Amino acid sequence: MQTDYVLDNIGAVLEADGSALDRVVKSQVLLRDLKELSGLERVWRRRFPEPPARTVVELGGHDLLVWGARVEIYVIAEQSA
């Protein structure tokens, strides 16, 4: 659920700037626990039929994410032509 929520927000920001999720060329995903990778992967494949380059980093016990967050995503996207 959090991955969908984050990607919805990223999609809205990209659209406001003249781009879209299908223009993402690189992403970085921070996960609190790598055990959640399979859930992330299910959502990722649905949202990105042709997935962009991606780096996934497990944060483990480090509290670097926003309180309560299980996932944080950063993207680089091309402008729409």
N, C-alpha and C positions, 0 to 999 in steps of 0.2 A: 504494500500500500504506500509506503513512504517513497519508494522508487517512482511509482506512477505520479505521486504528488509533486515530487521534485522535478520530474521531467515535464509535467504540466506547467509548472512555474517557469522553467527554463524556456519552454516553447513559447509562452506568452511574452517573455522578455525578448526572445529572438524575433518574433513577429513584429513587436513594437519597433524594432530596429531594422526591419526590412529583410529578415532572414527567416529560417524555420529549422525545425529539428532535422529535416532531411538534408540540410546544408552543413551539418556538424561533420568536421573532418578529424577531430581529436577530442578525446575526453579523458578525464581523470576521475576515478571513483574512489572515495574513501569509505571503507566499511568498518563498522565497529567490530564485527566478527566475521571471519571468512566462511564460517558455517552458513552464512546467509547468501553466499555467492550463487547457489542454485536458484534461489528466489529472484535475485537480481537478474540472472541470466534469462529466466523466463520472460520477465518484463522487457528486458533489453531487446531480445529477439522479436518481440511483438512490436515494439516502438521503433526499432531500427532494422527493417528488413535487410538492408545492406549496412551492417554495423561499421561505424567509424573506428579508427585506431583507438585503443583504450588501454589505460593503465589502471589496475586495481591495487589499492594499498589497504592492508589491514592495520587498523589502529590499536587493536587489542584493548588493553586496559587503560590506554591513554584517553583522557577526556578532552580531545581536541575538537569534537563535534559539538554543535549546538545541543543544549540540554535535551535529552530524550530522543535525539536523532540517531538513527541506525545507519544512515547513508548520507553522503554529501557528494555532489557531482559538479564538476567544472567542465565546460566545453569551449572549444574554439570552432566557430562556424564561418562559412563564407557568406558574403552578402548575396542576396538574390540578384540575378542579372537583370 
